[in-house]
Amino acid sequence: MKETIVLGLSGGVDSAVAATLLKEQGFAVTGLYLDIGLGGTGREDAAAVADRLGIPFRVADIRADLERQVCAPFAAAYRAGRTPLPCAQCNPTVKFPALFRLAEELGGRYVSTGHYANVENGVLKKGRPANDQSYMLARLSRKQLQNMIFPLGNYEKRQVRGLAQQFGIPVADKPDSMEICFIPHGDYAAWLDERGFSTPEGDFVDKSGQVLGRHKGIHHYTLGQGRGLGVSGPHRYYVSAILPQTNQVVLSDGSDLGRGTVFGTQPNWIGVEGLDGPLEVTVRLRHSRTEGEGVLYPEGEGVRIEMSTPARAPTPGQLAVFYLGDVVAGSAWIVSSQ
């Protein structure tokens, strides 16, 4: 009897190829489309893929969970001067729990998605360098990872596109979606404004407190930002601090953005049992392939990261992910730096 697996079927090329590969591996695949109520062609495309592959297709309405676990904290973070990372928040609290609920209903153990990453014995590992998505998965728990399969972990996107053509998948040429799923137009500030979560205008100031101009509301800015500021001066300006208490955005020439020490909270340990002393790792402080060497130290209930080379603008609300080679040792939410 085939092993049941529930796959998050988004209507895109990645999950469609993942479904095909899982079928070839002998799994009984059920596709689950996660409906967030925005319409579009995703549901139709996912259903077409399921029909083409001859697999059962289900739809789960996740709007309430997404609002509670992701959208509301997203808005609160921007109002507090932080820059949230909604996908990393959604994966362990909304997306994968929905997949596991259906798997349990069907009597299956495993769930899957089209992410570019690997799992071995419950340990999260990087995918191929060109497309690695382990950063966004680093908040998943060991328990969740024990029952996950990522069939695209050893592929690059160009290879997956080729497989989609080879398999005759109907969404083989569908463009990738790069936006936050609940903000399809890509303008998060407008989304906040529409929901009544905007912040008032205030002053741009320099480090001495001298007023340089007016900002549109702190939710429009993030640390290190150098575009769209509308302030002229003797040099290009960058956001070096956001002060929600005084509704000010501090600008500088960017020379003060390097930080040697980063503090994180709510550590999630995956590839190690925990942290009881210094641990040498490489660190990603933003969603990119850039890693820096650092040493982790326990810091109260959190973690202190001492970077070998100062990192540019570590941003509160973003994720620090720790690697031991290809293994994700763990992660923590960035709260401050110095």
BELGI-V53404 format. One record per backbone hydrogen bond with DSSP energy under -0.5 kcal/mol. CO is the residue of the C=O (numbers start at 0). NH is the residue of the N-H. If there is no record, write none. Layout:
co->CO nh->NH
co->CO nh->NH
This chain:
co->2 nh->27
co->3 nh->108
co->3 nh->109
co->4 nh->6
co->4 nh->29
co->5 nh->111
co->6 nh->8
co->6 nh->31
co->7 nh->9
co->11 nh->15
co->12 nh->16
co->13 nh->17
co->14 nh->18
co->15 nh->19
co->16 nh->20
co->17 nh->21
co->18 nh->22
co->19 nh->23
co->20 nh->24
co->21 nh->26
co->22 nh->25
co->26 nh->28
co->27 nh->4
co->28 nh->55
co->29 nh->6
co->30 nh->57
co->31 nh->8
co->31 nh->33
co->32 nh->34
co->32 nh->59
co->33 nh->35
co->34 nh->61
co->40 nh->44
co->41 nh->45
co->42 nh->46
co->43 nh->47
co->44 nh->48
co->45 nh->49
co->46 nh->50
co->47 nh->51
co->48 nh->52
co->49 nh->53
co->49 nh->54
co->55 nh->30
co->57 nh->32
co->59 nh->34
co->59 nh->61
co->61 nh->65
co->62 nh->66
co->63 nh->67
co->64 nh->68
co->65 nh->69
co->65 nh->70
co->66 nh->71
co->69 nh->73
co->70 nh->74
co->71 nh->75
co->72 nh->76
co->73 nh->77
co->74 nh->78
co->75 nh->79
co->76 nh->81
co->77 nh->80
co->81 nh->83
co->84 nh->88
co->85 nh->89
co->86 nh->90
co->87 nh->91
co->88 nh->92
co->89 nh->93
co->89 nh->94
co->90 nh->95
co->93 nh->97
co->94 nh->98
co->95 nh->99
co->96 nh->100
co->97 nh->101
co->98 nh->102
co->99 nh->103
co->100 nh->104
co->101 nh->105
co->102 nh->106
co->102 nh->107
co->103 nh->106
co->109 nh->5
co->110 nh->148
co->111 nh->7
co->114 nh->116
co->114 nh->151
co->115 nh->126
co->115 nh->132
co->117 nh->124
co->119 nh->122
co->121 nh->123
co->122 nh->119
co->123 nh->327
co->124 nh->117
co->127 nh->130
co->127 nh->131
co->132 nh->135
co->132 nh->136
co->133 nh->136
co->134 nh->137
co->136 nh->139
co->140 nh->144
co->141 nh->145
co->143 nh->146
co->144 nh->147
co->146 nh->110
co->148 nh->112
co->148 nh->150
co->149 nh->152
co->151 nh->154
co->152 nh->127
co->155 nh->158
co->155 nh->159
co->156 nh->160
co->157 nh->161
co->158 nh->162
co->159 nh->163
co->160 nh->164
co->161 nh->165
co->162 nh->166
co->163 nh->167
co->163 nh->168
co->164 nh->167
co->168 nh->171
co->170 nh->173
co->175 nh->177
co->179 nh->182
co->182 nh->185
co->185 nh->187
co->186 nh->190
co->187 nh->191
co->188 nh->192
co->189 nh->193
co->190 nh->194
co->191 nh->196
co->192 nh->195
co->201 nh->214
co->202 nh->248
co->203 nh->211
co->203 nh->212
co->204 nh->250
co->205 nh->208
co->209 nh->205
co->212 nh->203
co->214 nh->201
co->216 nh->219
co->217 nh->220
co->221 nh->224
co->224 nh->238
co->237 nh->239
co->237 nh->251
co->238 nh->223
co->240 nh->249
co->241 nh->243
co->242 nh->245
co->242 nh->246
co->242 nh->247
co->246 nh->202
co->247 nh->242
co->248 nh->204
co->249 nh->239
co->249 nh->240
co->251 nh->237
co->253 nh->256
co->256 nh->312
co->258 nh->310
co->259 nh->306
co->260 nh->337
co->261 nh->304
co->262 nh->334
co->262 nh->335
co->263 nh->302
co->264 nh->332
co->266 nh->268
co->267 nh->330
co->273 nh->275
co->278 nh->295
co->280 nh->293
co->281 nh->322
co->282 nh->291
co->283 nh->320
co->285 nh->287
co->291 nh->282
co->292 nh->307
co->292 nh->308
co->293 nh->280
co->294 nh->305
co->295 nh->278
co->296 nh->303
co->298 nh->301
co->300 nh->266
co->301 nh->298
co->302 nh->263
co->303 nh->296
co->303 nh->305
co->304 nh->261
co->304 nh->306
co->305 nh->294
co->310 nh->258
co->310 nh->312
co->313 nh->315
co->314 nh->317
co->315 nh->82
co->317 nh->333
co->318 nh->320
co->319 nh->331
co->320 nh->283
co->321 nh->328
co->321 nh->329
co->322 nh->281
co->322 nh->324
co->323 nh->326
co->325 nh->125
co->326 nh->323
co->326 nh->328
co->327 nh->270
co->328 nh->269
co->328 nh->270
co->328 nh->271
co->329 nh->321
co->330 nh->267
co->331 nh->319
co->332 nh->264
co->333 nh->316
co->335 nh->262
